[in-house]
Amino acid sequence: MANIEKRTTKDGKSHYRVLVRLKGFPPQSATFERITDAKNWATNTESAIRENRHFKTNEARKHTLTDVIDRYIENILPTKPKSADVQEGQLKWWKAQIGAYTLCDVTPAMIGECRDKLLKGKTNKGTKRAPATGVRYLAALSHAFSVAVNEWGWLEDNPVRKVKKPVESRGRVRFLSDDERKRLLDACKENSNKLLYPIVVLAISSGMRYSEMINLTWKDVDLEKQFIILHETKNGERRNVPIAGHALELLKCLKKVRRIDTILLFPGNATQKPTTLRRHWKLVLSKAGIENFRFHDLRHCTASYLAMNGATTVDIAGVLGHKTLSMVTPNRQRELMRQSYYLGAVSTITGRLREQKVQTPITPGALVPIKAGLIKKAMSDMGPTRTVHSRKSYINSHAYTKGQQDGQQVGINKGISGSNPAQKTIPR
């Protein structure tokens, strides 16, 4: 229930303090100059609490969005080392836009306006921001609000949940044709960076990400058992990557001439840092005449080649290290898997048709008394496989023709009761 208390200051001015207490909810208080306003606020607040509607708590009025972002950057981001730098920049952008507002004044409409402003802006390269950028910015802010709701108790609900996310474009699926792959590998062989060729071959053969390959050490490579163990992956799980064929041969050759002053598999000029491929990669793409292709697309090549060779979704997920199968089948790869499956199905049917002779249906004829020798001859003429109905029909027709030739037709069969032309084929 609500309690309204009148207070008078030293200069004689009066104001009214309202305190709303309901069991199971934190107390709510506010101060007004008129008692009418105090009563109205008390009534509305009690209704909001009972109906579980969002209302402004004391904590939400005490803290601003800047307080949330600063505490989140200080305490939460250090636990996310892989994305800390990127998310810190995203959160500071939100801080510059609406950081001065208290949490109770940050509404979904306000966040939506900032989202639209973000998407209309330009990147550092002067290009338009993609919808995926808006999704990432909203995700960073949403997690900060979720922590403030669930762990800090600073507000009752996450306002980002009510903001519509931009629609992302379909996943990029670009892979090399046989001719493009040959031109690319030839250009890599001729490049001044002799590590580029084995890196590209390993990327196509294994489907590893660039960051996973470039930080490999010789301790992670087992050439005898033919696998590489990845300790640091995108999803945080350790996984083994099989290596075989030309990629295995290149690693064996690389080990014979490896540098003894570093443990890195692909070291750069500085022994403790891996090689850099940005400039060399652009050169080989230009020399090979390949456009619209990124290094990460080599991973798409692995998935697409596996799909074309009939690998299942589970197989591709295992090779690429995906936790969920939905990550494996973007539209293009799904279509390649369908084509491979349909081609195999049609080939199976065609092969069966080659093995079996087409049987001409025989209509039942009149049944006449025949000798045992005639039945055996008719059965041998039919071949090893016939349906029960086909055997009887063939005998009837053969006997009817023979009887006509001899002029000895005696009677007409009334038909074979219960016969079914659709019966399964059985052996003789």
Secondary structure, DSSP 8 states (H G I E B T S, - for coil): -EEEEEEE-TTS-EEEEEEE--TTS--EEEEESSHHHHHHHHHHHHHHHHTT-----HHHHH-BHHHHHHHHHHHTGGG-TTTHHHHHHHHHHHHHHHTTSBGGG--HHHHHHHHHHHHHSB-TTS-B--HHHHHHHHHHHHHHHHHIIIII---SS-GGGGS--------------HHHHHHHHHHHHHSS-TTHHHHHHHHHHH---HHHHHT-BGGGEETTTTEEEESS-TTS--EEEE--HHHHHHHHHHHHT--TT--BSSB-SSTTSB---HHHHHHHHHHHT--S--TTHHHHHHHHHHHHTT--HHHHHHHHT-SSGGGT--HHHHHHHHHHHHHHHHHHHHHHHHHS---------------HHHHHHHHHHH-SEE-HHHHHHHHHHHHHHHHHHHT---------TT--TT---EE-
